[in-house]
């Protein structure tokens, strides 16, 4: 068995790992490096002109050209996607056609992929397969068949899975991303029964989201974020004031909480922005949008303008959920802060960021500049009304104790972010370089 770390081992994003098993190889995730995409989208018109060549040039795609050098391209038998975030599925439209292999994911993940393809007026020749959470998929190799289990896992978007590939040498578990949330607001808790069964079968290697391995905590449940939202939304003085909330468009559970509390405020809810439209439409399509009849969505220019004019006239009657929690150029909140849309914030209007700034330099700079513009206007800002979708150090300890893997490979971050995972592994009896392996993009490890 050989593991090839293509992307997501030097940065947050661009996730892609390849498992080589003799005559066969399997791709796990194919994601974008979003900070590079944000730079490309500084002007809206450029967003529509993104293509493989341009995205490779700016470093937004995982460097899967390495598979040509390793003579692995013809061995690829499947492309398995863990969940619907763009840093895991966003590169599929640009690189999947290089492989004669099906693309496999949960219904929500695949619906988001189809929306991306539609938005980009793109298509891929690959067979696209949907597997329900806790379902299985057979991968046909040259001489044998491998079973892949899509185990239900909690994260910050719907139908996230931990993928287990059963091989003659043991099980490969890909847990990228995860948190152990036993009381999720939407969806099922982690499938502990299957995790325990796989542990008994024998886990050869665990490739695991270690982004917050240095954070000595257990990541709280999404129900905590719901309580934080309730506290802010229902207790702040908001009579006759506008209320805007921005959060991760893919976080359907968070959006559900926002809509629930908006009803208690007797405010009608508008969602505006293309990204929100993409993810909410995908959730509707697969029957996982419990609030769909309680909202109105606007994503086109005229729709956005019409909605904002209505809110401007009667601020107390509406709540607006919009894109732009990272200060992304061209997002709704960014344009509102610049006075580029038909709505003018007033002193004491409320803006809630149900999010955390993703720690990339361009995001930090964009968010800081947007905050300065908003504070100059005099609005009230409620920041980081949020709980992470990534497990902390103690979640990682619990997952390792559950799976009892022979080998561990930290993933989903820079070397500095992944190094604390090596220290945790040492605490738990694993030897650095022997059973716990700190790798970088473009490396290969024989196990």
C-alpha positions in Angstrom: 0.0 0.0 0.0 1.3 3.5 -0.9 -0.3 6.8 0.2 0.3 9.8 -2.1 -0.5 13.2 -0.4 -1.4 15.4 -3.4 -2.9 18.4 -1.6 -4.1 19.6 1.8 -0.9 18.8 3.6 0.7 22.2 3.3 -2.4 24.4 3.4 -6.1 24.5 4.5 -7.8 23.4 1.4 -6.9 21.8 -2.0 -7.6 18.4 -0.4 -6.6 15.3 -2.4 -5.1 12.0 -1.4 -4.4 8.9 -3.5 -4.3 5.4 -2.2 -2.3 3.0 -4.4 -3.0 -0.7 -4.1 -0.9 -2.6 -6.6 -2.6 -2.4 -10.0 -5.3 0.0 -8.6 -5.5 3.5 -7.1 -8.3 5.5 -5.5 -8.6 9.3 -5.3 -10.0 10.7 -2.0 -11.4 14.3 -2.5 -10.5 16.9 -5.1 -10.8 20.3 -3.6 -9.9 23.9 -4.4 -7.5 26.2 -2.5 -10.1 28.9 -1.8 -7.8 31.9 -1.0 -6.3 31.6 -4.5 -9.9 31.5 -6.0 -10.8 34.6 -3.9 -7.9 36.5 -5.4 -9.0 35.4 -8.9 -12.5 36.7 -8.2 -11.5 40.2 -7.3 -13.6 41.2 -10.2 -16.9 39.4 -10.7 -16.4 39.0 -14.5 -13.3 36.9 -13.8 -15.3 34.3 -11.8 -17.0 33.1 -15.0 -13.7 32.7 -16.9 -12.1 30.2 -14.5 -10.7 27.2 -16.3 -8.3 24.4 -15.5 -5.2 26.1 -16.9 -5.9 29.4 -15.1 -6.7 27.6 -11.8 -3.5 25.5 -12.0 -1.5 28.6 -12.7 -2.7 30.3 -9.5 -2.3 27.2 -7.4 -6.0 26.7 -6.8 -6.0 23.0 -7.9 -4.2 20.1 -6.2 -1.2 19.1 -8.3 -2.6 15.8 -9.6 -0.2 16.1 -12.6 2.1 14.2 -10.2 0.0 11.1 -10.9 1.3 11.2 -14.5 4.9 11.2 -13.3 4.1 8.3 -11.0 2.3 6.4 -13.8 -0.8 6.3 -11.6 -3.3 8.1 -13.9 -4.4 4.9 -15.7 -4.7 3.1 -12.3 -7.4 5.4 -10.9 -10.6 3.3 -10.3 -12.8 5.8 -8.4 -12.9 9.4 -7.1 -14.5 9.4 -3.7 -15.7 12.7 -2.2 -16.2 13.0 1.6 -18.5 16.1 1.7 -19.8 19.1 -0.2 -17.3 21.9 0.8 -15.5 23.4 -2.1 -12.0 22.6 -0.6 -13.0 19.0 -1.0 -15.2 18.8 -4.1 -14.5 22.1 -6.0 -11.7 20.8 -8.2 -13.8 17.9 -9.6 -15.2 19.9 -12.5 -11.6 20.7 -13.6 -9.7 17.5 -13.1 -12.1 14.5 -13.1 -12.1 14.2 -16.9 -8.4 13.2 -16.7 -9.5 9.9 -15.1 -11.7 7.0 -16.4 -13.3 6.6 -13.0 -16.7 7.3 -11.4 -17.2 10.3 -9.0 -18.9 9.1 -5.9 -20.5 11.0 -3.0 -23.6 11.4 -0.8 -26.8 12.9 -2.5 -26.2 16.4 -1.1 -22.5 16.4 -2.1 -23.4 15.2 -5.6 -26.2 17.8 -5.9 -23.8 20.6 -5.0 -21.3 19.2 -7.6 -24.0 19.3 -10.2 -24.9 22.9 -9.3 -21.2 23.9 -9.6 -21.1 22.2 -13.1 -24.2 24.1 -14.1 -23.0 27.4 -12.8 -19.7 27.0 -14.7 -21.5 25.7 -17.8 -19.2 22.8 -17.5 -19.6 19.0 -17.7 -17.5 15.9 -17.0 -17.6 12.6 -18.8 -17.3 10.6 -15.6 -20.2 8.5 -14.3 -21.6 10.3 -11.2 -22.8 8.0 -8.4 -24.8 8.9 -5.2 -24.4 6.8 -2.1 -26.5 7.5 1.0 -24.8 8.1 4.3 -23.9 4.7 5.8 -24.1 3.2 2.4 -21.4 1.3 0.4 -19.9 1.4 -3.0 -18.0 -1.3 -4.9 -14.8 -0.2 -6.6 -13.9 -2.5 -9.5 -10.1 -2.9 -9.7 -8.0 -4.7 -12.3 -8.1 -8.1 -10.5 -10.2 -7.5 -7.4 -13.1 -5.4 -6.0 -12.8 -3.0 -3.1 -15.6 -2.0 -0.8 -15.9 1.7 0.2 -18.1 2.6 3.2 -19.5 6.2 3.5 -19.9 6.4 7.2 -22.1 9.2 8.6 -20.0 11.8 10.3 -20.8 15.3 11.7 -19.3 18.5 10.4 -20.6 21.9 9.2 -22.5 20.7 6.2 -25.0 18.0 5.4 -24.2 14.4 4.7 -20.5 14.5 5.6 -19.0 11.1 5.6 -15.9 9.3 6.9 -14.8 7.0 4.1 -13.5 3.5 4.9 -11.8 1.5 2.1 -11.6 -2.2 2.7 -8.4 -3.6 1.2 -6.6 -7.0 1.6 -4.0 -5.2 3.8 -6.6 -3.7 6.1 -9.0 -0.7 6.2 -8.0 2.8 5.1 -10.0 5.4 7.0 -10.3 8.9 5.6 -11.7 11.3 8.2 -11.3 14.6 6.5 -13.3 16.7 7.9 -14.9 15.6 11.2 -16.2 16.5 14.6 -17.8 14.3 17.2 -21.2 15.9 17.6 -23.7 13.7 19.4 -26.5 16.3 19.3 -26.5 17.8 15.8 -29.2 20.3 14.9 -29.8 18.6 11.6 -29.0 15.1 10.5 -27.7 12.0 12.4 -24.8 11.8 15.0 -21.6 9.9 14.0 -22.2 6.2 13.3 -20.2 4.8 16.3 -21.4 1.3 15.7 -19.8 1.1 12.3 -16.7 2.8 13.6 -16.3 0.2 16.3 -16.9 -2.6 13.8 -14.2 -1.3 11.5 -11.8 -1.0 14.4 -12.3 -4.8 15.1 -11.6 -5.5 11.4 -8.3 -3.7 11.7 -7.5 -0.1 10.5 -4.2 -0.1 8.6 -4.1 3.7 8.3 -6.1 6.7 9.5 -5.9 9.9 7.4 -7.4 12.5 9.7 -8.4 16.2 9.8 -5.8 17.6 12.3 -6.4 21.3 11.7 -7.1 22.0 15.4 -4.9 19.3 16.9 -3.1 22.0 18.8 -6.4 23.3 20.3 -6.8 21.6 23.7 -10.5 21.2 23.7 -13.4 19.2 22.5 -15.3 21.1 19.8 -18.7 21.9 21.1 -21.9 20.6 19.4 -23.8 22.7 16.8 -26.5 23.0 19.5 -24.1 25.4 21.3 -23.9 27.6 18.1 -27.7 27.5 18.0 -27.8 28.8 21.6 -25.3 31.6 20.8 -27.5 32.7 17.9 -30.6 32.6 20.1 -28.9 34.7 22.7 -27.8 37.4 20.2 -30.9 37.4 17.9 -33.5 37.4 20.7 -31.9 39.7 23.3 -30.3 42.6 21.4 -32.3 45.8 21.0 -33.5 45.6 17.4 -36.8 47.5 17.2 -36.8 49.5 13.9 -33.3 48.4 13.1 -32.1 46.2 10.3 -30.8 42.8 11.0 -28.3 41.1 8.7 -26.6 37.7 9.3 -23.8 36.2 7.3 -22.6 32.7 7.6 -21.2 29.7 5.7 -23.6 29.1 2.8 -23.1 25.4 3.1 -24.1 25.3 6.8 -27.7 24.2 6.4 -28.1 23.4 10.1 -26.9 27.0 11.0 -29.3 28.4 8.5 -32.1 26.4 10.0 -31.4 28.0 13.5 -31.4 31.5 12.0 -34.8 30.9 10.3 -36.2 29.4 13.5 -35.3 32.5 15.6 -36.4 34.9 12.9 -39.9 33.5 13.3 -39.8 34.4 17.0 -38.9 37.9 16.0 -41.8 38.0 13.5 -39.3 38.9 10.8 -39.7 37.6 7.2 -36.4 36.0 6.0 -34.6 36.8 2.7 -31.5 34.8 1.6 -29.4 36.7 -0.9 -26.3 35.7 -2.8 -25.3 33.0 -5.4 -23.5 30.7 -3.0 -26.5 30.6 -0.6 -28.8 29.9 -3.6 -26.5 27.0 -4.7 -26.4 25.2 -1.3 -30.0 25.8 -0.3 -31.2 24.7 -3.7 -29.1 21.6 -3.4 -30.6 20.9 0.1 -34.1 21.3 -1.3 -33.4 19.0 -4.2 -32.5 16.1 -1.8 -35.2 16.9 0.7 -33.0 18.3 3.5 -34.2 21.9 3.7 -36.7 22.0 6.5 -37.1 25.8 6.3 -37.6 26.0 2.5 -41.2 27.4 2.8 -40.1 30.1 5.3 -37.6 31.9 3.1 -37.3 33.8 -0.2 -34.1 33.6 -2.1 -32.5 36.2 -4.4 -29.3 35.7 -6.3 -29.6 37.6 -9.6 -28.9 41.4 -9.7 -32.5 42.5 -10.1 -33.7 40.2 -7.4 -31.1 41.4 -4.9 -31.9 45.0 -5.6 -35.6 44.5 -5.2 -35.2 42.7 -1.9 -32.9 45.3 -0.5 -35.3 48.2 -1.5 -38.1 46.4 0.4 -35.8 46.0 3.5 -34.8 49.6 3.3 -38.4 50.8 3.5 -39.4 48.6 6.4 -36.3 47.5 8.3 -38.0 46.0 11.3 -40.0 43.5 9.3 -37.2 41.6 7.7 -34.1 39.6 8.4 -31.5 39.2 5.6 -29.1 36.3 5.4 -26.3 37.1 2.9 -23.0 36.0 1.6 -19.7 37.7 2.6 -18.7 36.5 6.1 -15.0 36.4 5.0 -15.2 39.9 3.3 -14.9 38.2 -0.1 -14.8 40.8 -2.9 -18.0 40.9 -4.8 -20.0 39.3 -2.0 -23.2 40.9 -0.8 -21.9 42.1 2.6 -18.7 43.5 0.9 -20.8 45.4 -1.6 -23.2 46.7 1.2 -20.2 47.9 3.1 -19.0 49.9 0.1 -22.5 51.4 -0.6 -22.7 49.6 -3.9 -26.2 48.2 -3.4 -29.6 49.9 -2.9 -29.5 49.7 0.9 -27.9 52.1 3.3 -26.8 50.9 6.8 -27.8 53.2 9.6 -26.4 53.7 13.1 -27.5 50.8 15.4 -28.4 48.4 12.6 -27.2 44.9 13.5 -24.8 42.7 11.6 -24.2 39.1 13.0 -21.2 37.1 11.7 -22.3 33.5 12.5 -18.8 32.4 11.3 -15.1 32.6 12.0 -12.5 34.1 9.7 -10.7 31.3 7.9 -7.0 31.8 8.8 -5.6 32.7 5.4 -3.9 36.1 4.9 -6.3 37.3 2.1 -9.3 36.4 4.2 -8.0 38.1 7.3 -7.1 41.3 5.3 -10.5 41.3 3.4 -12.5 40.9 6.7 -10.5 43.5 8.5 -11.1 46.1 5.8 -14.8 45.3 5.6 -15.1 45.6 9.4 -13.5 49.0 9.2 -16.0 50.2 6.6 -18.9 48.9 8.6 -17.7 50.4 11.9 -17.3 53.7 10.2 -21.0 53.6 9.4 -21.7 52.9 13.0 -23.5 49.5 12.8 -23.4 47.1 15.7 -21.2 44.0 14.9 -21.6 40.7 16.6 -18.6 38.6 15.5 -17.8 34.9 15.8 -21.3 33.7 16.8 -20.0 30.3 15.8 -18.9 26.8 16.7 -16.3 25.0 14.5 -17.0 22.0 12.3 -13.5 20.6 13.0 -12.6 18.4 15.9 -10.1 19.6 18.6 -7.3 17.7 20.2 -9.7 15.7 22.5 -12.0 14.8 19.6 -8.9 13.4 17.8 -7.9 11.5 20.9 -11.4 9.9 21.1 -11.4 9.0 17.4 -8.0 7.3 17.7 -9.1 5.4 20.7 -12.3 4.3 18.8 -10.5 3.2 15.6 -7.1 2.0 17.1 -5.3 2.6 13.7 -1.9 1.0 13.1 -0.7 4.2 11.3 -1.9 7.9 11.4 -1.4 10.6 8.8 -2.4 14.1 9.9 -4.1 16.2 7.1 -6.0 19.4 6.4 -3.5 22.1 7.3 0.0 23.6 7.1 2.9 21.8 8.7 2.7 24.1 11.7 -1.0 23.3 12.1 -0.5 19.5 11.7 2.6 19.2 13.9 0.7 19.1 17.3 -1.0 15.9 16.0 2.4 14.2 16.1 2.8 15.2 19.7 -0.7 13.8 20.5 0.3 10.6 18.7 3.4 10.3 20.8 1.3 10.7 24.0 -0.8 7.8 22.7 2.1 5.5 22.1 2.7 6.1 18.4 6.3 6.7 17.2 6.9 9.7 14.9 8.1 8.5 11.5 7.2 4.9 12.4 3.4 4.8 12.9 2.6 8.5 12.8 3.7 10.3 9.6 3.9 14.1 9.1 3.8 14.5 5.3 3.7 17.4 2.9 2.0 17.9 -0.5 3.5 15.7 -3.2 5.0 13.1 -1.0 4.5 9.3 -1.0 4.5 6.9 1.9 4.8 3.1 1.6 3.0 1.3 4.4 
